Amino acid sequence: MHTPWWAMGALGALILFYVLWNNQGTGPSTPVEQTPKARAEALLRDSVTPEQYQHLLKYGYLEMASRLYPNRRYHIPSDRRRVQVFEFCATNLGQQPQKLGELCVIACEPMPDADLVLTHKWLIEADEAKYLSIANWVK
Amino acid sequence: MNKLQILGREGHRELVWDVEEVKAGDMTAAEVIAEAESILNEAIARGHLALRIDAPDQPAVRIEKFDATAPRTVIVPRIVGG
């Protein structure tokens, strides 16, 4: 005897409901996006403002203003290139960026690129002076 | 909901709990919080960095002690000059 199609559909809906329900609430969560790269990208998207994320997609780097140096900005690339440091100087043409150098910082554990972007961002925000003291400057 | 997110080789993994459930006497939530605190303390002891994240437009804050009420706590690997 064949199982009716509506019974199969109801069973499928029940399984889907159970899986979704188990992803809610307390405990270790099972991410919907399964690959490390996809999870990292989702975390990045959720951890920056929509404007910052659009800027990252368009230009390939996340721009951050320094909290220690008023005219300084950091460009954190979306790939594994070095963080670039710019200073905006007043010129006849208005404020113009001048590249001060690049910062070479690596994580002691390999991570997906998007997680590395967040690591740079959070560490610069949390303790910029320490981040700069750890980084090797490349002029 | 509150989260501990641990960044690493395989992408982040996370623990999720609700402090309101702990207040209501939910033992499972209390166990998750205890596990999160243990993971955080161990990570800090190994030289990893722990950060509190309140919102995307708020700067991350470095922490040395676990706070179950923080919206997001993140552990990132140690960094060195390249």
Backbone of each chain as ProteinMPNN parsed JSONL, in Angstrom:
{"seq_chain_A": "MHTPWWAMGALGALILFYVLWNNQGTGPSTPVEQTPKARAEALLRDSVTPEQYQHLLKYGYLEMASRLYPNRRYHIPSDRRRVQVFEFCATNLGQQPQKLGELCVIACEPMPDADLVLTHKWLIEADEAKYLSIANWVK", "coords_chain_A": {"N_chain_A": [[0.838, -1.204, 0.0], [0.582, 2.21, -0.859], [1.894, 5.18, 0.688], [-0.171, 7.956, 1.311], [0.099, 11.088, -0.482], [-0.422, 13.412, 0.959], [0.08, 12.636, 3.538], [2.799, 12.223, 3.53], [3.617, 14.84, 3.049], [2.691, 16.088, 5.39], [4.285, 14.806, 7.269], [6.806, 15.674, 6.469], [6.525, 18.419, 6.986], [6.283, 18.35, 9.745], [8.818, 17.397, 10.51], [10.427, 19.492, 9.587], [9.433, 21.562, 11.209], [10.25, 20.606, 13.716], [13.047, 20.65, 13.47], [13.502, 23.41, 13.085], [12.45, 24.381, 15.48], [14.192, 23.307, 17.33], [16.382, 24.841, 16.897], [15.983, 27.112, 18.279], [16.112, 28.917, 21.402], [17.717, 27.983, 24.537], [21.099, 26.811, 24.762], [23.702, 24.944, 22.979], [23.881, 26.136, 19.73], [22.767, 25.217, 16.436], [24.034, 26.329, 13.564], [22.29, 27.757, 10.762], [23.588, 28.248, 8.376], [26.055, 26.24, 7.164], [28.798, 25.964, 6.392], [32.115, 26.951, 7.451], [32.984, 29.342, 6.23], [30.598, 30.522, 5.281], [29.228, 30.867, 7.677], [30.921, 32.637, 8.942], [30.699, 34.84, 7.272], [28.032, 35.508, 7.67], [28.124, 36.189, 10.349], [29.765, 38.426, 10.25], [28.147, 40.15, 8.747], [26.09, 40.547, 10.558], [27.378, 41.893, 12.531], [28.256, 44.385, 11.933], [27.251, 47.706, 10.942], [24.542, 48.198, 8.561], [25.407, 50.07, 6.657], [28.187, 49.988, 6.867], [28.592, 47.365, 6.056], [27.709, 47.384, 3.41], [29.576, 49.139, 2.372], [31.875, 47.636, 2.666], [31.332, 45.53, 0.884], [31.257, 46.944, -1.5], [33.725, 48.326, -1.746], [35.639, 46.627, -0.79], [36.857, 46.766, 1.647], [36.658, 47.388, 5.186], [35.939, 50.386, 6.718], [37.284, 52.199, 9.375], [37.134, 54.639, 11.9], [39.753, 56.067, 13.799], [39.954, 56.023, 17.343], [41.811, 57.126, 18.852], [43.43, 58.841, 17.399], [42.471, 61.717, 15.891], [42.299, 62.28, 13.043], [42.739, 59.936, 11.77], [42.23, 56.938, 9.858], [41.344, 53.511, 9.542], [41.672, 50.937, 7.171], [40.272, 47.965, 6.809], [40.908, 45.138, 5.111], [38.807, 42.891, 3.175], [39.915, 40.54, 2.503], [42.946, 38.708, 3.101], [44.84, 40.7, 3.213], [47.05, 43.344, 4.416], [46.12, 45.618, 7.082], [45.352, 48.912, 6.253], [46.55, 52.208, 6.913], [45.373, 55.436, 7.134], [45.744, 59.007, 7.06], [43.93, 61.953, 7.324], [44.537, 64.976, 5.803], [44.509, 68.549, 5.81], [44.267, 70.265, 2.782], [44.734, 72.369, -0.176], [42.763, 71.378, -1.715], [40.894, 70.537, -0.005], [40.07, 68.086, 2.559], [42.4, 65.565, 2.362], [43.319, 62.152, 1.928], [46.197, 60.647, 3.342], [48.453, 58.1, 3.02], [49.69, 56.352, 5.73], [50.864, 53.971, 6.26], [51.041, 50.356, 6.553], [49.557, 47.787, 8.547], [50.79, 44.91, 9.948], [49.365, 42.203, 11.154], [48.686, 39.121, 12.605], [46.47, 36.387, 13.292], [46.75, 33.93, 15.843], [45.537, 31.589, 15.361], [44.207, 29.874, 12.58], [41.575, 31.388, 10.676], [38.349, 31.915, 9.095], [38.163, 34.385, 6.468], [36.248, 36.484, 6.9], [35.83, 36.38, 9.644], [38.291, 37.19, 10.461], [38.325, 39.844, 9.657], [36.458, 40.884, 11.465], [37.825, 40.392, 13.832], [40.034, 42.155, 13.653], [38.579, 44.575, 13.619], [37.181, 44.564, 16.13], [39.31, 44.416, 17.935], [40.721, 46.754, 17.449], [38.787, 48.595, 18.207], [38.437, 47.925, 20.913], [40.942, 48.089, 22.205], [42.908, 50.057, 21.022], [45.484, 51.135, 21.276], [46.975, 49.003, 22.25], [46.645, 47.174, 20.167], [48.008, 48.527, 18.141], [50.531, 48.48, 19.236], [51.184, 45.84, 19.082], [51.117, 45.28, 16.386], [53.095, 45.06, 13.394], [54.572, 47.672, 11.707], [54.428, 48.526, 8.321], [55.919, 50.469, 6.06]], "CA_chain_A": [[0.0, 0.0, 0.0], [1.362, 3.447, -0.922], [1.568, 6.234, 1.652], [-0.771, 9.096, 0.592], [1.002, 12.244, -0.629], [-0.646, 14.404, 2.008], [0.712, 12.142, 4.766], [4.237, 12.507, 3.361], [3.761, 16.287, 3.228], [2.511, 16.405, 6.81], [5.48, 14.314, 7.97], [7.891, 16.612, 6.135], [6.294, 19.672, 7.719], [6.581, 18.08, 11.159], [10.28, 17.314, 10.657], [10.935, 20.862, 9.425], [9.058, 22.301, 12.422], [11.087, 20.108, 14.812], [14.411, 21.154, 13.256], [13.504, 24.857, 13.346], [12.175, 24.582, 16.902], [15.404, 22.969, 18.083], [17.389, 25.891, 16.717], [15.641, 28.238, 19.143], [16.23, 28.676, 22.83], [18.975, 27.854, 25.244], [21.968, 25.679, 24.483], [24.545, 25.098, 21.808], [23.001, 26.289, 18.574], [23.22, 24.671, 15.173], [23.817, 27.397, 12.598], [21.615, 27.391, 9.524], [24.627, 28.176, 7.359], [26.893, 25.192, 7.728], [30.24, 26.031, 6.156], [32.761, 28.0, 8.24], [33.031, 30.6, 5.475], [29.249, 31.106, 5.262], [28.9, 31.301, 9.045], [31.731, 33.828, 9.219], [30.122, 35.946, 6.502], [26.79, 35.888, 8.356], [28.504, 36.865, 11.6], [30.255, 39.75, 9.866], [26.98, 40.952, 8.333], [25.302, 40.883, 11.754], [28.208, 42.569, 13.532], [28.549, 45.751, 11.505], [26.024, 48.384, 10.514], [24.265, 47.956, 7.132], [26.233, 50.976, 5.847], [29.554, 49.447, 6.871], [28.627, 46.125, 5.278], [27.611, 47.763, 1.996], [30.874, 49.725, 2.02], [32.808, 46.506, 2.553], [31.045, 44.808, -0.362], [31.53, 47.802, -2.653], [35.125, 48.745, -1.869], [36.553, 45.54, -0.404], [37.446, 46.971, 2.967], [35.847, 48.019, 6.233], [36.61, 51.61, 7.149], [37.078, 52.517, 10.793], [37.802, 55.84, 12.399], [40.539, 55.866, 15.024], [39.441, 56.721, 18.535], [42.976, 57.738, 19.495], [43.966, 59.895, 16.529], [41.267, 62.294, 15.279], [42.229, 62.275, 11.578], [43.216, 58.646, 11.248], [41.243, 55.905, 9.521], [41.886, 52.194, 9.212], [40.965, 50.168, 6.151], [40.468, 46.526, 7.071], [40.503, 44.475, 3.863], [37.956, 41.714, 3.342], [40.732, 39.341, 2.346], [43.994, 38.621, 4.122], [45.87, 41.734, 3.075], [47.32, 44.099, 5.648], [45.276, 46.771, 7.398], [45.993, 50.144, 5.801], [46.314, 53.332, 7.817], [45.355, 56.723, 6.421], [45.51, 60.204, 7.848], [43.348, 62.996, 6.479], [45.229, 66.25, 6.017], [43.9, 69.694, 5.129], [45.033, 70.761, 1.637], [43.981, 73.331, -0.977], [41.632, 70.654, -2.302], [40.076, 70.01, 1.096], [40.682, 66.983, 3.306], [42.914, 64.511, 1.482], [43.935, 61.066, 2.687], [47.61, 60.352, 3.122], [48.695, 56.765, 3.565], [50.793, 56.324, 6.697], [51.522, 52.669, 6.209], [50.174, 49.183, 6.7], [49.776, 47.07, 9.796], [50.845, 43.464, 9.756], [48.906, 41.519, 12.365], [48.094, 37.824, 12.262], [45.861, 35.642, 14.404], [47.519, 32.722, 16.147], [44.761, 30.428, 14.912], [43.598, 30.213, 11.297], [40.146, 31.708, 10.734], [37.799, 32.411, 7.824], [38.494, 35.802, 6.214], [35.274, 37.408, 7.503], [36.096, 36.411, 11.094], [39.52, 37.97, 10.641], [37.911, 41.256, 9.555], [35.837, 41.244, 12.747], [38.862, 40.395, 14.87], [40.722, 43.456, 13.537], [37.634, 45.642, 14.019], [36.903, 44.545, 17.562], [40.515, 44.694, 18.723], [41.012, 48.193, 17.315], [37.795, 49.3, 19.038], [38.567, 47.628, 22.349], [42.225, 48.547, 22.755], [43.651, 50.476, 19.826], [46.904, 51.322, 21.604], [47.604, 47.675, 22.346], [46.654, 46.624, 18.808], [49.091, 49.192, 17.405], [51.824, 48.073, 19.797], [51.444, 44.46, 18.637], [51.256, 45.254, 14.919], [54.331, 45.515, 12.748], [54.284, 48.703, 10.704], [55.109, 48.424, 7.03], [55.766, 51.799, 5.434]], "C_chain_A": [[0.878, 1.262, 0.0], [0.924, 4.438, 0.144], [0.983, 7.414, 0.896], [0.178, 10.3, 0.581], [0.836, 13.257, 0.49], [-0.013, 13.963, 3.333], [2.212, 12.407, 4.716], [4.507, 13.997, 3.601], [3.664, 16.686, 4.69], [3.737, 15.972, 7.615], [6.663, 15.25, 7.731], [7.757, 17.918, 6.905], [6.631, 19.507, 9.198], [8.086, 18.051, 11.414], [10.889, 18.708, 10.567], [10.659, 21.693, 10.683], [9.972, 21.906, 13.579], [12.51, 20.68, 14.7], [14.486, 22.64, 13.589], [13.314, 25.134, 14.838], [13.434, 24.327, 17.719], [16.505, 23.997, 17.916], [17.108, 27.112, 17.57], [16.02, 27.888, 20.574], [17.635, 28.43, 23.308], [19.776, 26.651, 24.764], [22.854, 25.936, 23.302], [23.666, 25.172, 20.575], [23.613, 25.659, 17.337], [22.976, 25.725, 14.113], [23.128, 26.881, 11.347], [22.637, 27.27, 8.41], [25.747, 27.287, 7.885], [28.388, 25.369, 7.509], [30.84, 27.14, 7.013], [32.74, 29.361, 7.534], [31.671, 31.299, 5.492], [28.863, 31.617, 6.648], [29.649, 32.586, 9.383], [31.147, 35.045, 8.5], [28.839, 36.441, 7.177], [27.098, 36.642, 9.652], [28.988, 38.284, 11.313], [29.08, 40.674, 9.538], [26.176, 41.419, 9.553], [26.072, 41.747, 12.745], [28.631, 43.973, 13.135], [27.233, 46.404, 11.088], [25.776, 48.073, 9.026], [25.13, 48.833, 6.226], [27.668, 50.454, 5.751], [29.642, 48.194, 5.985], [28.558, 46.432, 3.776], [28.93, 48.355, 1.509], [31.907, 48.619, 1.8], [32.602, 45.756, 1.235], [31.474, 45.629, -1.574], [33.024, 48.053, -2.851], [36.134, 47.679, -1.436], [37.271, 45.766, 0.912], [36.446, 47.629, 3.911], [36.605, 49.237, 6.724], [36.255, 51.917, 8.598], [37.81, 53.783, 11.162], [38.564, 55.486, 13.668], [39.873, 56.604, 16.171], [40.577, 57.395, 19.287], [43.487, 58.944, 18.72], [42.825, 60.458, 15.673], [41.172, 62.163, 13.749], [42.592, 60.929, 10.951], [42.058, 57.708, 10.952], [41.958, 54.604, 9.164], [41.019, 51.561, 8.129], [41.283, 48.702, 6.379], [39.99, 45.763, 5.846], [39.673, 43.217, 4.129], [38.722, 40.417, 3.097], [41.901, 39.438, 3.34], [45.109, 39.65, 3.963], [46.02, 42.525, 4.366], [46.335, 45.252, 5.831], [46.027, 48.032, 6.979], [45.595, 51.305, 6.706], [46.413, 54.638, 7.026], [45.163, 57.863, 7.415], [44.982, 61.274, 6.892], [43.976, 64.334, 6.829], [44.509, 67.353, 5.233], [44.814, 70.157, 3.997], [44.185, 71.809, 0.92], [42.717, 72.689, -1.557], [40.701, 70.089, -1.232], [40.81, 68.887, 1.811], [41.11, 65.877, 2.339], [43.573, 63.415, 2.312], [45.408, 60.887, 2.331], [47.89, 59.01, 3.78], [49.907, 56.798, 4.491], [51.558, 55.01, 6.647], [50.517, 51.547, 6.332], [50.544, 48.459, 7.984], [49.736, 45.569, 9.539], [50.53, 42.789, 11.095], [48.301, 40.188, 11.941], [47.514, 37.173, 13.506], [46.632, 34.347, 14.595], [46.795, 31.45, 15.721], [44.143, 30.794, 13.568], [42.086, 30.434, 11.429], [39.658, 32.049, 9.338], [38.06, 33.921, 7.696], [37.549, 36.762, 6.942], [35.464, 37.485, 9.023], [37.344, 37.237, 11.388], [39.222, 39.472, 10.555], [37.331, 41.717, 10.894], [36.865, 41.301, 13.87], [39.626, 41.713, 14.845], [39.819, 44.572, 14.074], [37.477, 45.687, 15.534], [38.139, 44.894, 18.384], [40.919, 46.17, 18.618], [40.044, 48.989, 18.196], [38.104, 49.145, 20.527], [39.857, 48.165, 22.951], [43.165, 48.886, 21.59], [45.148, 50.59, 20.109], [47.628, 49.977, 21.653], [47.709, 47.038, 20.959], [47.831, 47.209, 18.021], [50.459, 48.764, 17.935], [52.189, 46.647, 19.373], [51.783, 44.434, 17.152], [52.66, 45.662, 14.477], [53.958, 46.492, 11.65], [55.095, 48.431, 9.45], [54.862, 49.74, 6.321], [55.737, 51.67, 3.917]], "O_chain_A": [[1.819, 1.356, 0.788], [-0.259, 4.532, 0.471], [1.583, 7.85, -0.086], [0.956, 10.501, 1.514], [1.801, 13.885, 0.924], [0.38, 14.797, 4.149], [2.824, 12.768, 5.722], [5.479, 14.37, 4.258], [4.441, 17.507, 5.177], [4.174, 16.676, 8.525], [7.416, 15.576, 8.649], [8.74, 18.457, 7.413], [7.191, 20.407, 9.823], [8.571, 18.606, 12.4], [11.756, 19.069, 11.364], [11.524, 22.426, 11.162], [10.421, 22.764, 14.338], [13.096, 21.128, 15.686], [15.402, 23.085, 14.281], [13.954, 26.029, 15.39], [13.713, 25.04, 18.683], [17.454, 24.027, 18.699], [17.904, 28.051, 17.589], [16.223, 26.722, 20.914], [18.61, 28.639, 22.586], [19.216, 25.613, 24.409], [22.791, 26.997, 22.683], [22.782, 24.333, 20.401], [24.835, 25.58, 17.208], [21.822, 26.0, 13.784], [23.336, 25.745, 10.921], [22.591, 26.341, 7.603], [26.318, 27.561, 8.94], [29.18, 24.963, 8.36], [30.184, 28.147, 7.282], [32.509, 30.394, 8.162], [31.591, 32.511, 5.69], [28.246, 32.675, 6.776], [29.109, 33.495, 10.013], [31.107, 36.144, 9.053], [28.591, 37.645, 7.246], [26.417, 37.606, 10.002], [28.662, 39.223, 12.04], [29.025, 41.819, 9.988], [25.651, 42.533, 9.577], [25.491, 42.275, 13.693], [29.287, 44.672, 13.908], [26.225, 45.723, 10.904], [26.714, 47.721, 8.311], [25.542, 48.397, 5.151], [28.279, 50.478, 4.683], [30.621, 47.988, 5.268], [29.261, 45.816, 2.975], [29.352, 48.107, 0.38], [32.705, 48.671, 0.863], [33.564, 45.394, 0.557], [31.988, 45.087, -2.552], [33.528, 48.002, -3.972], [37.333, 47.812, -1.683], [38.198, 45.029, 1.251], [35.523, 48.327, 3.489], [37.772, 49.14, 7.103], [35.088, 51.897, 8.99], [38.965, 53.981, 10.786], [38.091, 54.712, 14.5], [39.301, 57.678, 15.987], [40.347, 58.141, 20.239], [43.919, 59.938, 19.303], [42.277, 59.752, 14.827], [40.081, 61.957, 13.218], [42.732, 60.82, 9.733], [41.056, 57.672, 11.666], [43.033, 54.609, 8.563], [39.791, 51.642, 8.169], [42.41, 48.254, 6.172], [38.792, 45.74, 5.564], [39.817, 42.567, 5.165], [38.25, 39.332, 3.437], [41.823, 40.185, 4.315], [46.196, 39.486, 4.518], [45.217, 42.391, 5.289], [45.793, 45.786, 4.863], [47.201, 48.2, 7.312], [44.469, 51.379, 7.197], [47.405, 54.9, 6.346], [44.519, 57.714, 8.453], [45.515, 61.471, 5.801], [43.955, 64.771, 7.98], [43.975, 67.122, 4.148], [45.998, 70.412, 4.219], [43.067, 72.108, 1.339], [41.735, 73.372, -1.848], [39.831, 69.268, -1.521], [42.027, 68.751, 1.685], [40.293, 65.328, 1.6], [44.292, 63.695, 3.271], [45.799, 60.968, 1.166], [47.595, 58.813, 4.959], [50.998, 57.212, 4.099], [52.748, 54.954, 6.956], [49.308, 51.754, 6.231], [51.685, 48.51, 8.445], [48.773, 45.039, 8.985], [51.331, 42.811, 12.029], [47.491, 40.14, 11.016], [47.997, 37.376, 14.62], [47.108, 33.744, 13.633], [47.377, 30.365, 15.722], [43.611, 31.893, 13.414], [41.412, 29.749, 12.199], [40.455, 32.43, 8.48], [38.163, 34.632, 8.696], [37.999, 37.743, 7.534], [35.276, 38.547, 9.616], [37.441, 37.895, 12.424], [39.8, 40.269, 11.294], [37.664, 42.792, 11.392], [36.785, 42.155, 14.753], [39.845, 42.324, 15.891], [40.245, 45.401, 14.878], [37.628, 46.745, 16.145], [38.043, 45.58, 19.401], [41.4, 46.758, 19.587], [40.447, 49.947, 18.855], [38.041, 50.106, 21.295], [39.862, 48.644, 24.085], [44.065, 48.126, 21.235], [45.976, 50.192, 19.289], [48.747, 49.839, 21.16], [48.729, 46.438, 20.617], [48.552, 46.49, 17.33], [51.428, 48.693, 17.18], [53.367, 46.295, 19.314], [52.634, 43.659, 16.714], [53.315, 46.493, 15.106], [53.141, 46.192, 10.779], [56.291, 48.146, 9.512], [53.72, 50.084, 6.016], [55.615, 52.674, 3.215]]}, "seq_chain_B": "MNKLQILGREGHRELVWDVEEVKAGDMTAAEVIAEAESILNEAIARGHLALRIDAPDQPAVRIEKFDATAPRTVIVPRIVGG", "coords_chain_B": {"N_chain_B": [[17.934, 37.121, 24.225], [21.131, 35.779, 25.102], [24.564, 35.504, 24.173], [27.503, 33.491, 23.741], [30.178, 33.656, 21.664], [32.582, 31.906, 19.931], [35.401, 32.414, 18.152], [37.164, 30.708, 15.616], [39.148, 28.15, 13.973], [37.259, 26.593, 12.503], [35.293, 28.393, 11.875], [32.899, 30.36, 13.737], [31.619, 29.07, 16.841], [28.803, 28.765, 19.015], [27.249, 29.504, 22.177], [24.051, 29.756, 23.543], [21.797, 31.486, 25.645], [19.191, 32.437, 27.941], [18.856, 34.899, 30.197], [16.595, 35.448, 31.6], [15.316, 33.031, 31.765], [16.926, 31.699, 33.561], [16.453, 33.162, 35.85], [13.882, 32.369, 36.189], [14.235, 29.888, 37.115], [15.16, 27.875, 35.434], [17.086, 25.131, 34.977], [18.61, 24.155, 32.881], [19.347, 26.402, 31.411], [20.917, 27.63, 33.329], [23.018, 25.814, 33.479], [24.116, 26.072, 30.943], [25.068, 28.684, 31.087], [27.001, 28.346, 33.071], [28.751, 26.693, 31.695], [29.496, 28.413, 29.624], [30.839, 30.385, 31.058], [32.964, 28.914, 32.044], [34.277, 28.201, 29.638], [35.025, 30.746, 28.749], [36.757, 31.631, 30.803], [38.793, 29.755, 30.601], [39.698, 30.26, 28.02], [40.691, 32.875, 28.245], [42.755, 32.375, 30.023], [44.41, 30.981, 28.333], [45.365, 32.945, 26.766], [43.717, 34.027, 24.875], [41.436, 36.56, 23.63], [38.789, 38.289, 25.17], [35.705, 39.797, 24.466], [33.127, 42.211, 24.865], [30.165, 42.726, 23.152], [27.832, 45.036, 22.403], [26.183, 46.246, 20.457], [26.066, 46.624, 16.837], [26.811, 49.242, 16.18], [28.151, 50.082, 18.364], [31.219, 50.362, 20.153], [33.408, 47.541, 20.609], [34.153, 46.048, 23.77], [36.816, 45.234, 25.802], [36.954, 42.469, 28.008], [37.594, 40.914, 31.194], [36.271, 39.3, 32.79], [33.517, 37.097, 33.065], [30.211, 37.96, 32.074], [27.037, 37.167, 32.388], [24.83, 38.587, 31.594], [25.489, 40.127, 29.447], [24.778, 41.068, 26.094], [26.18, 39.962, 23.878], [29.068, 38.009, 23.997], [32.335, 37.663, 22.946], [34.938, 35.513, 21.935], [38.16, 35.811, 20.784], [40.966, 34.591, 18.902], [44.388, 34.882, 20.047], [46.487, 37.567, 18.925], [49.35, 38.37, 16.902], [52.21, 40.317, 15.872], [52.89, 40.446, 12.406]], "CA_chain_B": [[18.881, 36.003, 24.28], [22.53, 36.144, 25.3], [25.392, 34.564, 23.411], [28.965, 33.448, 23.754], [30.626, 33.219, 20.344], [34.014, 31.598, 19.967], [35.933, 32.406, 16.79], [38.254, 29.749, 15.475], [39.49, 27.515, 12.703], [36.076, 26.106, 11.784], [34.258, 29.41, 11.981], [32.536, 30.492, 15.145], [30.57, 28.262, 17.456], [28.205, 29.641, 20.013], [26.331, 29.046, 23.215], [22.96, 30.722, 23.652], [20.963, 31.318, 26.837], [18.302, 33.547, 28.257], [18.991, 35.143, 31.642], [15.253, 35.428, 32.206], [15.009, 31.623, 32.07], [17.658, 31.357, 34.787], [15.708, 33.785, 36.946], [12.654, 31.586, 36.374], [14.588, 28.591, 37.696], [15.498, 26.878, 34.421], [18.412, 24.587, 35.268], [19.361, 24.008, 31.634], [19.948, 27.704, 31.113], [21.981, 27.842, 34.325], [24.142, 24.958, 33.085], [24.743, 26.683, 29.754], [25.818, 29.845, 31.567], [28.191, 27.84, 33.762], [29.667, 26.216, 30.656], [30.016, 29.596, 28.93], [31.815, 31.024, 31.952], [34.146, 28.044, 32.074], [34.966, 28.356, 28.34], [35.63, 32.078, 28.701], [37.899, 31.69, 31.729], [39.856, 28.925, 30.036], [40.221, 30.96, 26.843], [41.503, 34.003, 28.726], [43.975, 31.792, 30.6], [45.272, 30.551, 27.218], [45.837, 34.128, 26.052], [42.725, 34.544, 23.927], [40.872, 37.843, 24.056], [37.339, 38.261, 25.336], [35.131, 41.113, 24.183], [31.688, 42.375, 24.998], [29.61, 43.455, 22.005], [26.45, 45.412, 22.717], [25.447, 46.513, 19.217], [27.022, 46.863, 15.743], [27.311, 50.622, 16.156], [28.827, 50.362, 19.639], [32.544, 49.728, 20.131], [33.647, 46.351, 21.43], [34.828, 46.349, 25.034], [37.562, 44.071, 26.284], [36.548, 42.061, 29.36], [38.423, 39.9, 31.844], [35.387, 38.519, 33.629], [32.277, 36.738, 32.387], [28.974, 38.604, 32.499], [25.96, 36.432, 31.707], [23.797, 39.503, 31.101], [25.952, 40.812, 28.23], [24.073, 40.533, 24.919], [27.109, 39.076, 23.147], [30.452, 37.947, 24.427], [33.068, 37.024, 21.853], [36.324, 35.128, 22.206], [38.948, 35.781, 19.543], [42.315, 34.079, 19.147], [45.457, 35.86, 20.296], [47.104, 38.077, 17.692], [50.763, 38.756, 17.001], [52.698, 41.079, 14.73], [53.273, 39.552, 11.319]], "C_chain_B": [[20.306, 36.546, 24.418], [23.397, 35.071, 24.636], [26.845, 34.64, 23.807], [29.37, 32.901, 22.397], [32.137, 33.062, 20.37], [34.515, 31.489, 18.54], [37.101, 31.43, 16.713], [38.347, 29.176, 14.081], [38.265, 27.137, 11.868], [34.95, 27.138, 11.732], [33.816, 29.455, 13.432], [31.551, 29.409, 15.574], [30.007, 29.091, 18.591], [27.345, 28.905, 21.022], [25.29, 30.155, 23.383], [22.164, 30.443, 24.929], [20.092, 32.556, 27.019], [18.35, 33.762, 29.771], [17.633, 35.126, 32.342], [14.857, 33.997, 32.586], [15.715, 31.178, 33.345], [16.917, 31.917, 35.988], [14.435, 32.986, 37.255], [12.95, 30.17, 36.881], [14.92, 27.503, 36.694], [16.944, 26.399, 34.62], [19.259, 24.439, 34.005], [20.076, 25.304, 31.28], [21.098, 27.992, 32.069], [23.219, 27.018, 33.969], [24.885, 25.54, 31.885], [25.584, 27.885, 30.173], [27.11, 29.399, 32.264], [29.228, 27.35, 32.749], [30.312, 27.389, 29.917], [31.087, 30.281, 29.774], [33.114, 30.22, 31.995], [34.966, 28.186, 30.78], [35.701, 29.689, 28.295], [36.872, 32.159, 29.598], [39.096, 30.907, 31.189], [40.516, 29.635, 28.85], [41.127, 32.123, 27.264], [42.826, 33.485, 29.299], [44.949, 31.358, 29.51], [45.723, 31.73, 26.357], [44.887, 34.644, 24.993], [42.126, 35.835, 24.493], [39.355, 37.745, 24.112], [36.791, 39.678, 25.206], [33.625, 41.092, 24.4], [31.203, 43.22, 23.822], [28.152, 43.776, 22.332], [25.599, 45.617, 21.467], [26.463, 46.81, 18.121], [27.598, 48.278, 15.725], [27.961, 51.039, 17.478], [30.192, 49.686, 19.626], [32.621, 48.508, 21.041], [34.408, 46.765, 22.691], [35.535, 45.087, 25.518], [37.134, 43.741, 27.712], [37.507, 40.991, 29.887], [37.557, 38.932, 32.639], [34.068, 38.287, 32.905], [31.08, 37.503, 32.966], [27.826, 37.966, 31.709], [24.901, 37.35, 31.12], [24.222, 40.26, 29.838], [25.215, 40.229, 27.022], [24.933, 39.551, 24.117], [28.482, 39.158, 23.785], [31.189, 37.148, 23.353], [34.478, 36.685, 22.316], [37.06, 35.069, 20.868], [40.35, 35.259, 19.861], [43.305, 35.214, 19.407], [46.028, 36.327, 18.953], [48.571, 38.415, 17.953], [51.119, 39.597, 15.765], [53.197, 40.131, 13.657], [54.557, 39.971, 10.654]], "O_chain_B": [[20.633, 37.622, 23.918], [23.02, 33.902, 24.551], [27.359, 35.701, 24.16], [28.956, 31.805, 22.017], [32.869, 33.965, 20.776], [34.114, 30.591, 17.8], [37.918, 31.343, 17.629], [37.711, 29.654, 13.141], [38.251, 27.346, 10.655], [33.784, 26.78, 11.563], [34.299, 28.682, 14.26], [30.761, 28.907, 14.775], [30.66, 30.015, 19.075], [26.796, 27.837, 20.751], [25.62, 31.34, 23.366], [21.891, 29.287, 25.25], [20.252, 33.568, 26.337], [17.927, 32.894, 30.535], [17.541, 34.824, 33.532], [14.165, 33.77, 33.578], [15.178, 30.382, 34.116], [16.768, 31.249, 37.011], [13.974, 32.928, 38.395], [12.04, 29.359, 37.053], [14.96, 26.326, 37.054], [17.894, 27.164, 34.453], [20.481, 24.581, 34.053], [21.248, 25.305, 30.901], [22.129, 28.533, 31.668], [24.345, 27.484, 34.142], [26.114, 25.505, 31.818], [26.69, 28.079, 29.666], [28.171, 29.994, 32.073], [30.428, 27.565, 32.922], [31.506, 27.371, 29.62], [32.12, 30.703, 29.254], [34.211, 30.779, 31.984], [36.193, 28.279, 30.823], [36.851, 29.762, 27.862], [37.905, 32.692, 29.195], [40.245, 31.334, 31.303], [41.738, 29.611, 28.701], [42.202, 32.318, 26.697], [43.881, 34.081, 29.085], [46.162, 31.36, 29.719], [46.387, 31.539, 25.338], [45.209, 35.598, 24.284], [42.289, 36.153, 25.671], [38.721, 37.189, 23.216], [37.343, 40.628, 25.761], [32.951, 40.092, 24.152], [31.752, 44.284, 23.534], [27.338, 42.87, 22.514], [24.438, 45.211, 21.424], [27.593, 47.201, 18.415], [28.736, 48.485, 15.304], [28.28, 52.211, 17.678], [30.319, 48.561, 19.144], [31.988, 48.454, 22.095], [35.2, 47.707, 22.675], [34.933, 44.019, 25.628], [36.972, 44.642, 28.534], [38.141, 40.267, 29.119], [38.024, 37.891, 33.102], [33.564, 39.174, 32.215], [30.955, 37.667, 34.179], [27.675, 38.205, 30.511], [24.148, 36.938, 30.237], [23.41, 40.955, 29.228], [25.046, 39.013, 26.938], [24.485, 38.47, 23.734], [28.988, 40.242, 24.075], [30.724, 36.097, 22.913], [35.125, 37.474, 23.004], [36.642, 34.372, 19.943], [40.857, 35.464, 20.964], [43.07, 36.361, 19.024], [46.046, 35.578, 17.977], [48.968, 38.706, 19.081], [50.413, 39.58, 14.756], [53.849, 39.131, 13.956], [55.011, 39.314, 9.717]]}, "name": "protein", "num_of_chains": 2, "seq": "MHTPWWAMGALGALILFYVLWNNQGTGPSTPVEQTPKARAEALLRDSVTPEQYQHLLKYGYLEMASRLYPNRRYHIPSDRRRVQVFEFCATNLGQQPQKLGELCVIACEPMPDADLVLTHKWLIEADEAKYLSIANWVKMNKLQILGREGHRELVWDVEEVKAGDMTAAEVIAEAESILNEAIARGHLALRIDAPDQPAVRIEKFDATAPRTVIVPRIVGG"}
